[in-house]
């Protein structure tokens, strides 16, 4: 399974419709969770049936594609299964009891409710919301994949716009040239990592470099009147800055991991309990900035 992401290019009215789609998806997920709480022991099939009942009970919920409603029910059941799995494994700390969502940012379609244009440069949503056609902006090419291979279409709202992800069911194979090299790596804060041969990778500290700008933007948010348009603009600018730092961190981690994997046949590393380590308030910021969980 591979995921290809594109930016959705549309008009403001279309973006407002996407927001309605996301709010409806959040409602369906929360209602499915409520049904499970009131009727312990229900299965995924029971939640599917409740999605159909919701569509009849609430006209606006019926606008959302049936498979999109089922996908939100799946999210609820996955949260439930994860909770029981953590309990069974006696995971320390909180077990992650399923919570109602307040700020959902995505809606997921399966194999219906959407349609690609002939040139695969435009995406049209065909469910009751009728969001219309969006241009797909990105460097990837969908021509290599047939519509039958696309199993999921996820629409995501971020601080800098709206995106769509295509989950494609294909096997990805890469030719690997043996190097005959085996190394062990140890992550750290002074260096991103140090391997057994003594080679080190500099820690970029993306968050530390942007800390001053983030504090300035946070102050602007706190000075604006709650509920005002200026406050919403300030929050959006702050969100964009955080998003940039997150992308920088992810890009560096992925490229570094690819370099390590390609340069060695065997890589040994310590399985750190990062979740427990960040409880140390003196090290939490540095650990999060180094993205140990991501690597």
C-alpha positions in Angstrom: 0.0 0.0 0.0 1.4 3.4 -1.0 -0.1 6.9 -0.3 0.1 9.7 -2.9 -0.8 13.2 -1.7 -2.0 16.1 -3.7 -3.2 19.6 -2.9 -6.9 20.4 -3.7 -7.4 23.6 -5.8 -10.9 24.9 -5.6 -12.9 28.0 -4.7 -13.9 29.3 -1.2 -17.4 27.9 -1.6 -16.0 24.4 -2.3 -13.8 24.6 0.7 -16.8 25.5 2.9 -18.5 22.4 1.6 -15.5 20.2 2.5 -15.7 21.7 6.0 -19.3 20.5 6.2 -18.3 17.1 5.0 -15.6 16.8 7.7 -18.1 18.0 10.4 -20.6 15.4 9.3 -17.9 12.7 9.3 -17.0 13.7 12.9 -20.7 13.5 13.9 -21.0 10.0 12.4 -17.9 8.8 14.2 -19.0 10.2 17.6 -22.5 8.7 17.2 -21.0 5.3 16.4 -18.8 5.6 19.5 -21.9 6.6 21.6 -23.8 3.6 20.3 -20.9 1.3 21.4 -20.8 2.9 24.9 -24.5 2.4 25.3 -24.4 -1.2 23.9 -21.1 -2.8 24.9 -20.1 -5.7 22.8 -21.4 -4.5 19.4 -19.4 -5.4 16.3 -18.4 -3.4 13.3 -21.4 -4.7 11.3 -23.7 -3.2 14.0 -22.0 0.2 13.6 -22.5 -0.1 9.8 -26.2 -0.6 10.4 -26.3 2.4 12.7 -24.7 4.5 9.9 -27.6 3.6 7.7 -30.1 4.6 10.4 -28.3 7.9 10.9 -28.6 8.7 7.2 -32.4 8.3 7.5 -32.7 10.1 10.8 -30.6 13.1 9.8 -31.0 14.4 6.3 -27.7 16.2 6.2 -25.9 13.1 7.4 -27.4 11.2 4.5 -25.6 13.5 2.1 -22.3 11.9 3.1 -21.5 8.9 0.9 -22.5 5.6 2.5 -18.9 4.2 2.4 -17.6 7.4 3.9 -19.9 6.9 6.8 -18.7 3.3 7.2 -15.1 4.5 7.1 -15.9 6.8 10.1 -17.5 3.8 11.9 -14.3 1.9 11.3 -12.3 4.7 12.9 -14.5 4.3 16.0 -14.0 0.5 16.2 -10.3 0.9 15.6 -10.1 3.2 18.7 -12.1 0.7 20.7 -9.8 -2.2 19.6 -6.7 -0.3 20.4 -8.0 0.4 23.9 -8.7 -3.3 24.6 -5.3 -4.2 23.1 -3.5 -1.8 25.4 -5.5 -3.3 28.4 -4.7 -6.8 27.4 -1.0 -6.0 27.0 -1.0 -4.2 30.4 0.4 -1.1 28.8 1.7 1.3 31.6 -0.2 4.5 32.1 -3.4 5.5 30.4 -4.9 2.9 28.1 -6.4 5.3 25.6 -10.1 4.9 26.3 -12.0 6.1 23.1 -12.8 9.8 23.2 -15.3 11.9 21.3 -13.6 14.0 18.7 -14.0 17.8 18.7 -11.6 18.9 16.0 -11.6 16.3 13.2 -9.6 17.4 10.2 -10.3 14.7 7.6 -13.0 12.6 5.9 -12.3 9.3 4.2 -14.0 7.8 1.1 -13.6 4.2 0.0 -14.3 3.2 -3.6 -17.3 5.4 -4.2 -18.4 9.0 -3.8 -15.5 10.3 -5.9 -14.4 10.3 -9.5 -11.2 11.0 -11.3 -11.1 12.9 -14.6 -9.8 11.2 -17.8 -6.4 12.9 -17.5 -6.3 12.2 -13.7 -5.6 15.8 -12.9 -9.0 16.6 -11.4 -11.1 15.0 -8.6 -14.8 15.2 -8.4 -16.9 14.4 -5.3 -20.2 12.8 -6.4 -22.1 12.3 -3.0 -24.9 14.5 -1.7 -22.7 17.4 -0.6 -21.8 17.9 -4.3 -18.5 19.7 -3.5 -17.7 19.8 -7.2 -14.4 19.3 -9.1 -11.0 20.1 -7.7 -7.7 20.4 -9.5 -5.0 18.1 -8.1 -1.7 19.9 -7.6 1.4 17.7 -7.0 4.5 16.1 -8.5 3.2 12.5 -8.4 1.5 10.9 -11.4 -1.7 8.8 -11.1 -1.5 7.5 -14.6 0.5 4.5 -13.4 -2.4 3.2 -11.4 -5.9 2.1 -12.3 -9.0 3.4 -10.4 -9.6 -0.2 -9.1 -6.2 0.0 -7.3 -7.3 3.1 -5.4 -8.8 1.8 -2.2 -9.2 5.0 -0.2 -9.4 8.7 -0.9 -8.8 10.8 2.2 -9.5 14.6 2.3 -7.5 16.5 4.9 -7.7 20.1 6.1 -4.5 21.7 7.2 -3.4 25.2 8.2 -2.2 26.0 4.7 -5.1 24.5 2.7 -6.9 21.3 1.7 -5.2 18.0 0.6 -6.2 14.6 -0.7 -4.4 11.3 -0.2 -4.9 8.3 -2.5 -4.3 5.0 -0.8 -3.2 2.6 -3.6 -3.0 -1.1 -3.2 0.2 -2.0 -5.1 3.3 -3.8 -4.1 6.4 -1.6 -4.1 9.7 -3.3 -4.8 13.2 -1.7 -4.8 16.4 -3.3 -5.9 19.0 -3.3 -3.1 22.7 -3.5 -3.6 24.4 -5.4 -0.8 27.1 -3.4 1.0 28.3 -6.0 3.4 28.1 -3.5 6.2 26.4 -3.8 9.6 26.1 -0.9 12.1 24.4 0.0 15.3 23.0 3.5 15.9 22.3 5.4 19.1 20.1 8.5 18.9 20.9 11.6 21.0 20.3 15.3 21.6 23.7 16.7 20.8 23.9 14.6 17.6 20.9 13.2 15.8 22.5 9.8 15.9 26.0 8.2 16.4 26.7 4.9 14.7 29.1 2.1 15.8 31.8 3.3 13.4 31.9 6.7 15.0 30.0 8.6 12.3 27.6 11.3 13.6 24.7 13.1 12.1 24.1 16.7 13.1 20.8 17.4 15.0 19.1 20.2 12.9 16.9 21.4 15.8 14.1 22.7 13.6 11.9 23.7 16.6 14.7 25.5 18.4 15.5 27.6 15.3 11.8 28.6 14.9 11.1 29.0 18.6 11.5 32.8 18.6 9.1 33.2 15.6 6.6 30.8 17.2 6.6 32.8 20.5 6.0 36.0 18.6 3.1 34.5 16.7 1.6 33.0 19.9 1.7 36.5 21.5 -0.2 37.9 18.5 -2.9 35.2 19.0 -3.3 36.0 22.7 -3.6 39.7 22.0 -6.5 39.3 19.6 -10.1 39.3 20.8 -11.6 35.9 21.0 -14.0 35.0 18.2 -12.7 37.9 16.0 -11.6 37.5 12.4 -8.1 38.9 13.3 -7.7 36.1 15.9 -8.6 33.5 13.3 -6.0 34.9 11.0 -3.3 34.9 13.7 -4.2 31.3 14.6 -3.8 30.3 11.0 -0.4 32.0 10.8 0.7 30.2 13.9 -0.6 26.9 12.5 1.3 27.4 9.3 4.5 27.9 11.2 4.0 24.8 13.3 3.2 22.9 10.1 6.4 24.0 8.5 8.5 22.9 11.4 6.7 19.5 11.4 7.4 19.1 7.7 11.0 20.0 8.1 11.4 17.4 10.9 9.6 14.7 8.9 11.6 15.4 5.7 14.9 15.2 7.6 14.0 12.0 9.4 12.9 10.2 6.3 15.9 11.2 4.2 18.3 10.3 7.1 16.6 6.9 7.6 16.8 6.2 3.8 20.5 7.0 3.9 21.1 4.6 6.8 19.1 1.8 5.3 20.8 2.1 1.9 24.3 2.3 3.3 24.1 -0.8 5.5 22.7 -4.3 5.2 22.0 -4.6 8.9 21.0 -1.8 11.3 20.7 -2.3 15.1 19.0 0.3 17.3 17.6 0.5 20.8 13.8 0.3 21.2 13.3 3.4 23.4 10.2 4.1 25.4 9.9 7.7 24.1 6.5 8.2 25.6 7.9 7.7 29.1 11.1 9.7 28.4 9.3 12.9 27.4 7.8 13.0 30.9 11.1 14.6 32.0 10.3 18.3 31.5 14.0 19.1 31.1 14.4 16.8 28.1 10.9 16.7 26.6 11.4 19.6 24.2 14.7 18.3 22.9 13.4 14.8 22.5 10.4 16.0 20.6 12.5 18.3 18.4 14.8 15.4 17.6 11.8 13.3 16.5 12.9 10.1 18.2 9.4 8.5 17.8 9.4 9.3 14.1 12.8 7.8 13.5 
